[in-house]
Amino acid sequence: MERNPKILVVDDDPRLRDLLRRYLGENGFQVFVSENGAAMSRLWVREHFDALILDLMMPGEDGLQILRRLRAAKDMTPIIMLTARGEDVDRIVGLELGADDYVPKPCPPRELAARLNAILRRTANMPSAIAPVVAGPLTINPSRREATANGIVIDLTGTELTLLEVLARKVGTPVPKDEIYQKVLGRAMQRYDRAIDVHVSSIRHKLAAVLGTSVAIESIRGVGYQFVVR
């Protein structure tokens, strides 16, 4: 990337904000911090951010409400959630609302930096000459970051679009989960990790709303997922 990515950290813990500002700043990021949703909103209208690190549990407007508000406004800024260990329900809801990935607290700065770099590699400097992927009635245009079917744009997040592209490039062929995690989230699958499962579930609902049963993402037990055209 030609410039240092601009990151916003939203968390009500001042020690964590300071830790992440220092660590991420030392590792090539421009870091802004906010203690709550109101402070974040003031920054959001003034600056363009390449990614958002968002704590779910905050007083006032919590992280899930912020996430819902951004995605409802069609804001596709990559978002990494910070979640308390064991809070699987909030984690799943966050992914369903459009978060890209999550890091459990206590938050290891090195792991967070790796997650940020993986997401930014996916979204930055997209080649302009990648041919669209056509799978039955579905067309995925990686250069325009858009999926369409029957002339209708399917409302996908950046992560969902990348995941759908990975599967659609291998129509009828099972894609192992480990491969999906590396290509979509840029990391290895972790124990009890359901991030990709939740993203797949969201994509299924969105495809069904436009295409019915003409396409499907099938679960292949013990392997991963495959995209099929019926």
N, C-alpha and C positions, 0 to 999 in steps of 0.2 A: 504494500500500500504506500502511496506517495506521501501521505501525511499521517500524523499520529491520530488514531481513532479517538473520537470524542465520546466519553462514557459518562452517564449519569447514575450515581448510586443513591437510592432512596431507602433510608433505614433510620429508625429512631434511636439507635444505639450510637452515641458519639464516639465511643472507642473503636467500634467496628468501622464507622465512616472514616475515621482518621487512619486506621490501619490500611484500609483498601485504597484510600487516596494516596498514601505514601507508596504502598507496594505497586499498585497499578501504574502510578506515575513514574516510578523507577523502571518500569518495564514497557515503556513506550506508549502509554495511553494519556490522553488529556482527561483529567478526572474532575467532574463536578459532583457535589454532594447536596442532598436535601434531607431534612429530618422528617418530613411528612408530605402528604399529598398536596396541600396548599402551597408549600414552598416549591415543590416540584412543578406545579402548574405555572408558577411565575417564570421559572427557568425555561419550561417547555415552549412557551410562546416566543422566547427571545433567541433560543439556540436550536441548532439542528444536531441531534445526537445520533451516533452510529449504533449505540446499543444502550439498553437500560438494565440495571441490576436492581431488583425490586424485592424488598422484604414483604412477606405476606402479612405478618402480624404487627400492625401499627395502630396506635390510637387515632381516632377520627376516621378519615377515609383509609381503609386498609388496602393492602396490596391487591386483593382480589377485585375490589371495587375500582381501583385505578386501572387494572388490567382490562376489566370489562369496559370501562369508559374509553380506553384507547382503541380497543379492537372494534367497538361499536362505531367509532369515528373513522374506521378503515385505516388506522395508523398501523403500519406493518413494521415499525422499528423492532429489531430483535430484542427479546426480553428473556433474561435469566432470573428465575425466582430464587430467593433465599428462603428456605423452609426449615422449621424445627424438625429435629430427628423424630421419626415415628409419626409425623403428621401426614400420613398417606392420603387421607381424604382431601385435605387442602391442596396437596401436590397434584392430585388427579384433577381436581376442579380447576386449578390454575392452568394445567395443560389443555383441558377442554375449552377454556376461555381464550386460548391462543398464545400462551407462553411457549417459548421455544425449548427451554430446558430448565433444570433446577440444580441447585447445589445445596446440600443440607448444612445446617448450622451445628456446631461451630464451623464457620466458613474458612476452609484452607485457601489463602490468597493465591497460592500457586495453582491449585486446581481451577479456581475461578478464572485466572488469567488464561489458562489453557482452553477453558470452555469459550471464553470471549474470542480468542484467536480462531478457534474452529468455526464459530458462527460467522465471524467477520470474513474469513477466507471464502465462505460460501456466498456471501452477499456482495463482496467487493470485486470490482474489476471483472464483471461478467463479460465473457467474450460476446461480440456483437454478431458473430457469424455462425452460431450453433444452430443447426437445422432443427426445426420443430419435430417433436416426437408424436407420431400418429398411432393410436391404438384404438381400432374400431371407430366409434363416433367421437372419441376424445382426442383433442390436440393440445399438446403442451409446448409452449414456446418459451424455452429457457432464457433467451435473450430479453424478452419482454416481461419475464416473470409472470406468466399468465397461462391459465388452462381454460379451454373453451370446449363446449359441446353443443351442437345444434345452434350455433350462433350465440350461445349464452355463456357469459364469463362465470366461472365457478369461483366462489368467494373462498380462497384458500390463503392461509398464512404462508410466510416464506418457507418455514420448515415443512409444512404439509405439501407444498408444491414440489420441493426437492424430493421428499419421500415418494410422492406419486410418480415423479419422473424416474427415479431409481427402479421402481417396480414396472412401470410401463415400458421401459427399455428392454425388459426381459419378459414380454407377454407369454404367459403359459409356462414359465420356468420359475420354480421356487427360488427365492432369494434368502439366504441365511440371515438370521437376525444379527449376527456379529457383523456381517458385511453392511447391513442397513445402518446400524449404529455408527460405523466408521464413516460411511458416505454421507449420512444425513446430519448426524450430530458431531462428527469428528472425534469420537471417543469410543472406548470399549463399553460393552454392555456390563452393567453391574448386577450384583445379586439382588433379587427382588425388584429389579428395575422395570417399570412399566411405561416409561416415556413413549417408546415407539408404539406400544399397544394402544395408548390413549390417542396418539396422533392418527393411527390407522382407523380407529373407531370414528373419529371426527370426519376423516376423509370419506369413509363409507356413507355417512349420513348426507354429506354434501353432494356426493356423486348420485346417490339414490334420488335426491330431490330433483335432479335434472335429467338423469338417464334411467331411472327405474332399475330394472334388473338386467339391462343390456350389458353392463360391465360389473365386475365384482373384484374385491380383494379377498382372496381366500386364505385362511389360516392353514398352514401345513405343520401339523403336530411334530414337535421335535426339531423343526428346521427353521421356519420363518413364515414368509408370506409370498403369495404370487398374485399377479394381476391377470384376470381372464376376461376375454370378450366372448359373449354368448350369442 
